[in-house]
Amino acid sequence: MNRVIKLIAIGTLATLVAGCGTKSSHTAESASAGAAQSSAVYASFGSPVNPEGSAIPAAKLLGDVSQYEGKPVRVAGTVSKVCAKKGCWLEMTDGGKPLFVKFTCPVDGRLIPLDAVGKPAIVEGELAIKEISEDDARHIAEEGGKTPDEVARIVGPQKQITMKSPGAIVFGLAK
């Protein structure tokens, strides 16, 4: 347990010293919600997120969004998409609707790597349900790898479940 506390403290200090765009790799004695493994390897992106502690499974949160809207939440789920250009956003889903996570820290270079797709992750932030324009929805769809036909089928404003987050941890990734 002391090793985990030291690793978290070192990771937190390193991130605070280096800034939001840092990436670090850690080993945790335990993690939560879908990523629980003894000595789980994970990489931290943006501001520090503690790998331990309880997190709401993405499927539960997405099943009752109104209960969490406007509140700070800690969510665990599987990364289903990552921004192809800079890694400045990701989508989490465990079936059903996706949770769009936009990172609030400045991104210089790539934040979340593309190989995070399919990996368990934890993010913290405030949840919102908002309407985005057709142009924004098409832009996100293009960056998310949708085909031109799929992008063309997006018409009018779109409802989006969004979380603004300063950082994430992705399990199964090393630095």
C-alpha positions in Angstrom: 0.0 0.0 0.0 2.9 2.4 0.8 4.3 1.7 -2.7 1.0 2.8 -4.3 0.9 6.0 -2.2 4.5 6.8 -3.2 3.7 6.1 -6.9 0.7 8.3 -6.8 2.5 11.0 -5.0 5.4 10.9 -7.4 3.1 10.8 -10.4 1.1 13.7 -9.1 4.2 15.8 -8.4 5.7 15.0 -11.8 2.4 16.0 -13.5 2.2 19.2 -11.5 5.8 20.1 -12.3 5.6 19.3 -16.0 2.1 20.5 -16.7 -1.1 19.1 -18.1 0.2 17.5 -21.3 2.4 15.0 -19.5 2.0 11.3 -19.9 3.2 8.9 -17.3 3.1 5.2 -16.7 2.4 3.5 -13.4 1.7 0.3 -11.7 -1.2 0.1 -9.2 -1.8 -2.5 -6.6 -5.5 -2.3 -7.4 -7.9 -0.3 -9.7 -11.6 -0.1 -9.9 -14.6 -0.7 -12.2 -13.5 -3.1 -14.9 -9.8 -2.5 -14.5 -9.3 -4.3 -11.2 -6.1 -6.3 -11.5 -3.3 -7.0 -9.2 -0.3 -4.8 -10.3 -2.4 -3.3 -13.2 -0.3 -1.2 -15.6 -1.8 2.1 -16.6 -0.8 5.4 -18.2 -1.9 8.8 -17.0 -2.7 11.6 -19.4 -3.3 15.3 -18.5 -4.0 16.1 -14.9 -3.6 13.3 -12.3 -6.5 10.9 -11.8 -6.2 8.5 -8.9 -6.4 4.8 -10.2 -7.9 3.6 -6.9 -11.3 4.2 -5.4 -14.8 3.8 -6.6 -16.0 4.9 -10.0 -19.4 4.8 -11.6 -19.5 2.3 -14.5 -20.2 4.1 -17.8 -23.2 1.9 -18.5 -24.8 2.8 -15.2 -24.1 6.5 -15.7 -25.5 6.4 -19.2 -28.6 4.5 -18.0 -29.6 7.4 -15.8 -27.8 10.5 -17.0 -30.2 13.0 -15.3 -29.1 11.7 -11.9 -25.5 12.8 -12.6 -26.0 15.9 -14.8 -24.2 19.0 -13.6 -22.3 17.0 -10.9 -18.7 16.0 -10.7 -18.4 12.3 -11.4 -15.7 9.6 -11.6 -16.5 7.2 -14.5 -14.9 3.9 -15.5 -15.5 2.4 -18.9 -14.0 1.1 -22.1 -12.5 3.6 -24.6 -14.4 3.2 -27.8 -13.0 6.1 -29.8 -10.2 8.6 -29.6 -9.7 11.9 -31.5 -7.6 10.9 -34.5 -5.9 14.3 -34.8 -4.7 15.2 -31.3 -6.2 12.8 -28.8 -8.0 15.7 -27.2 -11.2 13.7 -26.7 -12.4 10.2 -26.3 -15.6 8.2 -26.1 -16.4 5.7 -23.5 -19.1 3.1 -23.8 -20.0 -0.3 -22.4 -22.7 -0.9 -25.0 -25.5 1.6 -25.8 -24.9 5.3 -25.9 -21.4 6.8 -25.8 -20.1 9.2 -23.2 -18.1 11.9 -25.0 -15.1 13.1 -22.8 -13.5 16.4 -23.9 -10.2 17.2 -22.2 -10.0 20.7 -20.7 -6.2 20.9 -20.4 -4.2 22.4 -23.2 -3.0 19.8 -25.7 0.4 20.3 -27.2 0.9 17.3 -29.5 -1.1 14.1 -28.8 -2.8 13.6 -25.5 -4.6 10.2 -25.6 -3.0 7.7 -27.9 -5.0 5.8 -30.5 -4.1 2.5 -29.0 -6.2 3.4 -26.0 -9.2 2.1 -27.9 -10.6 -1.1 -26.4 -8.8 -0.4 -23.1 -10.4 0.3 -19.7 -10.1 3.9 -18.5 -11.2 6.2 -15.7 -12.0 9.9 -16.1 -13.2 12.5 -13.7 -15.2 15.6 -14.5 -18.6 17.3 -14.7 -21.4 15.7 -16.7 -23.6 17.6 -19.1 -26.2 16.9 -21.7 -25.9 19.4 -24.5 -27.0 20.0 -28.0 -24.2 20.3 -30.6 -24.5 21.7 -34.1 -24.6 19.6 -37.2 -21.2 20.8 -38.2 -19.7 19.9 -34.8 -21.4 16.5 -34.9 -20.0 15.9 -38.4 -16.5 17.0 -37.3 -16.5 14.7 -34.3 -17.8 11.8 -36.5 -15.0 12.4 -39.1 -12.3 12.5 -36.4 -13.8 9.4 -34.8 -13.3 7.5 -38.1 -16.9 7.4 -39.5 -17.2 6.9 -43.2 -18.3 9.8 -45.5 -21.7 8.2 -45.9 -22.2 7.9 -42.1 -21.1 11.6 -41.7 -23.5 12.7 -44.4 -26.4 11.0 -42.5 -25.9 13.4 -39.6 -28.6 16.1 -40.1 -29.4 18.9 -37.7 -28.4 19.5 -34.1 -27.5 16.4 -32.1 -27.9 15.5 -28.4 -24.6 14.7 -26.8 -23.8 13.4 -23.3 -20.5 15.1 -22.5 -18.0 15.2 -19.7 -15.3 17.9 -19.4 -12.3 16.3 -17.8 -8.8 17.5 -17.0 -7.2 14.1 -17.3 -7.6 10.3 -17.7 -5.9 7.0 -16.9 -6.0 4.2 -19.3 -5.2 0.7 -18.1 -3.2 -1.7 -20.2 -1.0 1.0 -21.6 2.6 1.6 -20.7 4.5 4.9 -21.3 
